[in-house]
Structure formats: C-alpha cells, structure tokens
Amino acid sequence: MHITYIWNQYNIRSNKIGVLLLLFFLLPVMSHAQERVALNDAKYKKRFFHFGIHVGFNVSDFKIRHNENFTYNDSILEVNSKAGPGFNLNILGSIHLSRNFEFRVIPGVAFAEKYLLYNIREGLGDNSEKKLESIIVEVPMQIKFKSDPIRDFKVYAFAGMKYGYDMASNSKARRAEDLVKLSKHDWALDYGVGFEIHFPLFILAPEFKVSNGLINVHVADPNLSFSNIIGGLRTRMFLFSINFEG
C-alpha cells in the first residue's frame, strides 16, 4: 500500500480519535456542572443575540471515488489525496434560542489547499502531484448546545450545514495543464465541540470542528487523463478555531 495513503488514513483517524477523546474528558465536566454564574453571564442572558470574530486554522483533503475508467486504465496505478494547510476568517452572529441553545451563522472566507497524488506505472512517466487551491466564501449555519456555567467556564457541542462558493475554482478552464477541475459550489455537514471562558468584557471560545462534504465537487472532463479516472471528490476538513465573542 502506498505510504502516502497510509499516512493520510492515519491523520484522518487521529483527528477522529482526538475529537472522541476530547468528548470523553469533557462529558464528566458537563455532568457535574454546578450552578455558578459566570462573570458576564447575567448580562449575556439578557441579550437576544451577540456577535464575534472567528479565526481558525484548517487541514483539508478529498475523499476519492474512482469510476470504471480507472479499472481499465493501464498507466495510472492509483490516485490518493494528501492534506494541505489553510486558515479561516469569519464573522460570528449568534441568536439565543434558550438558556442552553443558540443558532449561529458564521459567514466568512476560508483559504485551503489539497493535493492529488498520482502513481504512474514505471516506464510510462513520472509520478505526478496536483495542488488544488481554494478561496471559499462560506456560510456555516449551526445549532449550538452549551452546558450551564461552571464558574467562568462552559462546554458546548454543535452541528449544522455549510454552503461554500469557491472563487478559485477552475471548472471552466480550458488549459491542458489543468489536470482536475472542481465545482464552484459545495455543501458540507459540520459538527464539533468547544468551550467558553467568560471574561468581564468578552468570551474566549476555542473549538474543534470536522467538516464533511455532502456533494461531488469533481467536474468530469473526458479530455483530461488525470480527471477521467475519478468518479467523485468530496471535501473533508478538520478545523481548530478561536472565537472572540462580545
């Protein structure tokens, strides 16, 4: 098995295990929460909504599905995805539905890069690495459930949907060197956990999020040999972010 494939699978499994371990350690905290008011919790409860800034660092790759052309292809032995780094900058708006529930909208921009690695049969060419960069205008919408305060500390979990529009998409490019084309549009399922630290004037909230694409973003082109063996590409992203909420 290709070393890169093993490494990517290890990273993906490590991300999932990390989230599960975080939940394992946070659940006892939530279950033993005491009724103590945070420094600015009384002021916070009186609001119907509040705003903030969302800054994050991401790692993203593709989940690849091959098509029947891959079976009959005699030059490309395999194609794998390699994760690349990126960052997010968003504005956060949150509506207080109840004491423990919020509805969040987090519009912003995400910069991401991913790689496709092609293993070429010996004697037919060199192995190829295709870098795919994205500048995504995104609108995540989430439901957030948070615990009661433990002094100045709250734990929360969230889930929701995200729409993304890739301004760097090459879906209409005609250049031969464009090995793979990606759609401008994407929908994803988001979920994650985090915690709030309440200060007198603001809330600091680190969080971990997993984003799984729901639709195929690959734009098929039978004229591109590196593209016509791919049946589908779905985006995947792991994000660590920090929210500064007023």
N, C-alpha and C positions, 0 to 999 in steps of 0.2 A: 504493500500500500504506500502511496506517495507520502513522503514526510510532511509536506505542507498540509495535506488533507488531515493527517493525524493531529498536527499542531492546531489547525482551525477547530477541529472537533473538540480538542482538549480545552481550548479557550471558551467555546460555547458552553460546554458542560461546566467549566469552572464558574462562569457567570451565573448559571442557574443554581449551582450549589451555593454560591455566595449569597444570593437572594434568599434561599431557603434557610441558610444558617442565620442570616440577619433576622428573619421572621422567628426562628426558633428562640433566639435570645430576647427578642422584643415582646413576644406574647406573654411571658411571665410578668413583665413590667406592666403591660396593659391590664392583666387580670388582677394585679394587686394595687391598682391606682387608688390614691387617696383623694378625698375631696378638698384639695387645697387650691386657692385661687392664685393664678399667675400674676406677675406684676402689672401687666396691662390687660388682663383677661376681662375685667369688668368693662373697660372701655371697648374692648374688642367685641363683646357680646351685644352691645347696643347698636352696632353697625349692621346695615343690611348687606353691604359689600365693602371690599377693600382691594387695593392694588399692590403690585410689587414688581420686582425685576427678577428674571430667571436667567442664570448663567450656567452653562453646562459644557462638559467635555464628553464626546461620544466615540465609540468604536463600532464600525458597521461593516457588514458583508452581505453576501447573497445566499439564499437557499436555491440551489440549481436543480432544474428538472430537464433531463435530456429528452430528445424526440427520437423518432425512428431512424432519422438520418445518421444519428450517432452510431447505431448498430452496424450500419453498412459502410461507415467511414473507415478508410484504411490508412489514414495519415495522422489523425489526431487521436491519441490513445485515451486521454482523459482531460477534463477541464474542472478545475477547482476554484473556489473563492478564497481570497485572502483578505482579512480585515485591515482597514486603514483608520487613522485617527481623524477627528474633526471637533468642532465646537458649535454650541448653540447660544443664541442671544434672543430672549423673548421678553414680552411684557405679560404680566400675570394679572388677571381680573378674577375675583372670587366672590360668589354670591352665597350668603349664609342661608341655607335652607332650614336648618335646625341647629340645636346645640352641638350635634356631632357630625352633621353632614354639610358639605359645601359643593357647589357646582363651579368648576374652574374652566376658564378659557385662557389659553396661553399662546397667542399669536406671536410669530417671530420668524427668524431666519436660522437655518441650520446649514453648516458647511461640512461636507462629508466626502470621503474618498474610499473607494473599494477597488479590488483587483481581481481579475480573472487570469488564472494561470493555465496555460495550455501545454500539455506534454505531447511533443511531436515524435512520431516514430523515427528511430535513428536512421540517418541517411536521407531523410525527406525534408530536413530543415532543422533549425534551432528551436528550442523551447521558447515560447512567447509569453510575455506578461502584459496585460492590457489594464491600464489605470483608468478608472472611471470616476470623474469628479462631479460633485453635485452641489448646487446652491439652491436650497429648498426653502420656499416660503411656505410655512406650515401653520396649521390652526388645530392644535390639540384641544379636545373637549373632554373633561373628566369629572367623575363623581368621586369625592374625597370623604373618607370616614376617619374621624380622629377620636382619640381617647379623651377622657376627662383629664384635666391638668394634674400633674404630679409636681407640686411646687411650681417651677417655671418651665416645665417640660411636658410635651405631648407627643404621642406616637400616632402615625396615620398610615393608611393604605389607600390606594386609588386605582381606578381603572377607567378606560374610555376609548374613544376613537380619535384618529388624527387624519386630516387631509393634508397632502403635500403637493406643491407645484414646483417642479424642478426647472429653474431658469437656465441651467447649463445643459439641458437635455440636447442630445444630438439626433433626435428621432427623424429630423428632416434633412440631415446631412447627406451629401452625395459623394463625399470623398472616399476613395477606395481604402484609405488607411483607417477609416472608422470601422473597427473590427466588429463592434457590437453597438446597437442602438437601443436607447432607453426611452420609455414614455415620459412625458412631462407630468403625468398625474399618478398619484399613489394614495392608497388608503391603508391605514395600519391600526392594529389593536395595541393599546398602551396599558401597562399595569406596573405597579411598583410600590415601594414603601419609603417612608421618611420620618423625620421627627422635627418638631418645632422647639426652639429655645426662645422663650419670651424675655425680651429686654424692655426697659421702661418706654422706649420710643419706637421700637421695631421688633420684628420677629425674624430670626435666622432659621432657615429650614433646609438642611441638606437632605437629598433624596436620591434613591436609586430607581431606575426605570428600564424596563425591557419593552422594545417596540418590534412587533412582527407584522410585516406587510401582508395584506389580505388579497392583493391582486397581482397579476403578472405584469411586470414593467418592461419586459423584453419586447422590442419591436422587431418582428421577424423580417429578414431580408435574404432571399434565396441567392443573391449575388455575392454575399459575403460568407466565405468558407468558415470563418470563426463564429459566425452567427447562426448558420442554418442547421447546426447540430444541437442547438439549445431550444428546448421546448418551453421553458419558462424560467423567470428570475423573480424571486420575491425578496424584498429588502428585510434586513434584520439589523437592529441597533441596540446597544447597551449604553446607557447614559448615566453619568453621575453629575448632578447639578446642585446648585445652591440658590435658594430663593431668599430675597430680601423683601419682606412684606411690611407695609406700613400699618 
